[in-house]
């Protein structure tokens, strides 16, 4: 067993770390800045209209797929429902690429205050599988370099990481 990094003495069965690209807007995940919450899948998964599970979004990290509307629209929608953050999963199969960026015009996202990250589909598969197996799964959105020395073996890169702990509680400490 490992200890949940956000809740002292909370045991977790598994810790999954995946690379994610941060949005150029919203809360930035640098240094010790992180967001923790229970994961929930948007329904519909594209999160481009009214969400059928809008009552389940408050205080959670929302996982949704790319496409159907702008990344910024997804962020505004889930933020308006009280989400703590969002993970947008690519809708095509391609491997992680540290040079892939999502961009938008400066100033158009001034009203988004939650962290948003983009994850390639292949990299997100373990996260999605863990969520299917444990709907109460907790997720940490954080700077990869901040977590690396404590929780995973050393690797290069400075990308934020998503750490899914399938048996961690979903509420903030």
Backbone torsions as a table, in degrees:
resi	resn	phi	psi	omega
1	UNK	NA	147.0	174.4
2	UNK	-112.3	163.1	176.5
3	UNK	-95.4	136.1	177.4
4	UNK	-63.3	125.3	-176.4
5	UNK	-65.8	-16.5	-177.8
6	UNK	-103.8	-14.9	-178.5
7	UNK	-131.4	104.6	-178.7
8	UNK	-54.1	139.2	177.1
9	UNK	68.6	4.3	176.8
10	UNK	-84.2	117.7	-179.5
11	UNK	-83.2	140.9	175.4
12	UNK	-126.3	150.4	-178.7
13	UNK	-83.3	-33.9	-173.0
14	UNK	-151.3	144.9	176.8
15	UNK	-125.9	120.6	-178.7
16	UNK	-108.5	129.9	177.1
17	UNK	-119.4	127.3	177.2
18	UNK	-131.9	150.0	178.0
19	UNK	-75.3	143.5	176.5
20	UNK	-142.0	152.7	175.6
21	UNK	-101.2	128.8	179.3
22	UNK	-75.6	150.5	173.0
23	UNK	-71.5	158.3	178.4
24	UNK	-84.2	7.7	-179.5
25	UNK	-135.2	172.7	177.3
26	UNK	78.6	-171.0	179.6
27	UNK	-63.1	126.5	-178.2
28	UNK	-91.9	134.0	-176.7
29	UNK	-94.3	78.5	-178.4
30	UNK	-119.3	141.4	178.0
31	UNK	60.7	-125.8	-176.8
32	UNK	-88.8	0.6	178.9
33	UNK	-70.1	126.3	178.4
34	UNK	-149.9	164.8	176.0
35	UNK	-130.9	134.3	-177.9
36	UNK	-127.1	138.1	176.9
37	UNK	-173.5	169.3	175.9
38	UNK	-71.2	140.2	178.7
39	UNK	-83.2	145.8	174.0
40	UNK	-145.1	139.4	178.2
41	UNK	-87.5	131.8	177.5
42	UNK	-65.8	145.4	177.3
43	UNK	-136.2	109.0	5.6
44	UNK	-71.0	156.0	-171.3
45	UNK	-62.5	-26.9	178.8
46	UNK	-74.2	-21.2	178.4
47	UNK	56.3	40.8	-177.3
48	UNK	-108.0	6.5	177.3
49	UNK	-149.1	-161.3	177.6
50	UNK	-61.2	132.4	-179.1
51	UNK	-88.5	130.1	178.6
52	UNK	-65.3	-27.1	-179.4
53	UNK	-106.6	34.9	-177.0
54	UNK	-57.9	-31.0	179.0
55	UNK	-69.3	-19.0	-178.5
56	UNK	-94.7	2.6	-173.5
57	UNK	-86.7	-35.3	-174.0
58	UNK	-53.0	126.7	176.7
59	UNK	75.3	12.6	-175.8
60	UNK	-120.3	166.6	173.6
61	UNK	-96.0	117.6	-173.7
62	UNK	-93.9	129.5	176.9
63	UNK	-104.0	128.5	-178.2
64	UNK	-143.4	167.8	-179.7
65	UNK	-102.2	156.6	177.5
66	UNK	-71.3	151.0	174.1
67	UNK	107.6	161.6	176.5
68	UNK	88.3	-34.2	177.7
69	UNK	-160.8	173.3	-177.8
70	UNK	-70.0	151.0	175.6
71	UNK	-53.0	-42.8	-179.5
72	UNK	-63.3	-39.5	177.5
73	UNK	-61.8	-41.3	178.3
74	UNK	-61.0	-45.2	-179.6
75	UNK	-61.3	-47.9	-179.9
76	UNK	-62.3	-40.8	-178.1
77	UNK	-62.9	-50.2	-176.9
78	UNK	-71.9	-32.4	176.1
79	UNK	-63.4	-40.9	-179.7
80	UNK	-64.2	-21.0	178.4
81	UNK	-94.7	3.7	176.1
82	UNK	92.2	15.0	178.9
83	UNK	-65.0	151.9	177.2
84	UNK	-90.1	-17.4	-179.3
85	UNK	178.4	174.2	-179.2
86	UNK	-143.9	148.3	177.1
87	UNK	-123.2	118.1	177.3
88	UNK	-101.5	121.5	-178.6
89	UNK	-96.8	132.4	179.0
90	UNK	-57.1	151.1	-179.4
91	UNK	-102.2	7.7	174.9
92	UNK	-131.4	158.8	-179.0
93	UNK	-86.8	117.4	173.3
94	UNK	-158.4	148.4	-177.3
95	UNK	-76.5	164.4	176.3
96	UNK	-54.7	136.7	178.4
97	UNK	-138.5	112.7	-175.9
98	UNK	-64.8	-14.0	-178.6
99	UNK	-97.1	2.2	-179.9
100	UNK	-85.4	125.5	-179.7
101	UNK	-128.1	152.4	171.0
102	UNK	-106.7	135.5	-178.2
103	UNK	-132.7	165.2	177.5
104	UNK	-159.5	167.7	-179.7
105	UNK	-65.9	138.3	178.8
106	UNK	-62.7	143.1	176.4
107	UNK	88.0	-14.0	-177.5
108	UNK	-80.4	-7.6	-177.4
109	UNK	-121.0	26.0	-177.0
110	UNK	-60.4	-23.2	-176.5
111	UNK	-96.9	10.4	176.3
112	UNK	-99.7	122.7	-175.4
113	UNK	-117.6	2.3	-179.8
114	UNK	-102.1	153.8	176.8
115	UNK	-75.0	140.3	176.8
116	UNK	-130.9	137.8	178.1
117	UNK	-133.2	157.7	178.8
118	UNK	-116.1	133.8	-177.9
119	UNK	-128.2	135.2	175.0
120	UNK	-68.5	146.0	-175.7
121	UNK	-54.3	-47.7	-178.7
122	UNK	-60.5	-38.6	179.6
123	UNK	-71.7	-28.7	-177.1
124	UNK	-82.5	-15.3	-175.9
125	UNK	-54.2	-44.5	178.2
126	UNK	-63.3	-35.4	178.2
127	UNK	-66.1	-46.6	-179.9
128	UNK	-64.9	-39.2	177.8
129	UNK	-64.9	-43.9	178.8
130	UNK	-61.8	-38.9	178.6
131	UNK	-66.9	-38.9	176.6
132	UNK	-62.4	-38.3	-178.5
133	UNK	-78.7	-26.7	-178.7
134	UNK	-144.3	91.4	-178.6
135	UNK	-62.6	-12.4	178.7
136	UNK	-92.5	10.6	-174.3
137	UNK	-59.8	139.4	174.6
138	UNK	-94.8	151.3	-179.8
139	UNK	-132.8	141.0	174.3
140	UNK	-116.2	123.4	171.4
141	UNK	-98.6	119.4	-175.9
142	UNK	-155.3	171.0	175.3
143	UNK	-72.5	124.5	-177.9
144	UNK	-55.7	-42.6	-178.8
145	UNK	-64.2	-32.2	179.9
146	UNK	-69.2	-36.1	-177.8
147	UNK	-86.8	-31.0	-171.6
148	UNK	-51.0	-50.1	-175.8
149	UNK	-65.1	-25.5	-174.5
150	UNK	-93.5	-32.2	-166.4
151	UNK	-123.8	-19.6	179.4
152	UNK	-138.3	166.6	-179.7
153	UNK	-69.3	152.6	-177.5
154	UNK	-58.6	142.8	176.0
155	UNK	-151.4	165.1	179.5
156	UNK	-90.3	162.1	176.9
157	UNK	112.3	160.0	-179.7
158	UNK	-128.9	29.1	-178.6
159	UNK	-77.3	145.8	171.1
160	UNK	-61.5	154.3	-179.6
161	UNK	-121.8	153.0	171.0
162	UNK	-108.6	125.8	178.5
163	UNK	-114.1	114.6	178.0
164	UNK	-100.6	124.3	177.0
165	UNK	-116.2	101.7	-172.3
166	UNK	-54.5	-26.3	-177.7
167	UNK	-112.3	13.8	178.8
168	UNK	-82.5	151.4	178.1
169	UNK	-67.5	156.5	-175.8
170	UNK	-92.0	-3.2	-177.9
171	UNK	-102.2	159.5	179.9
172	UNK	-69.0	152.6	178.6
173	UNK	-67.4	NA	NA
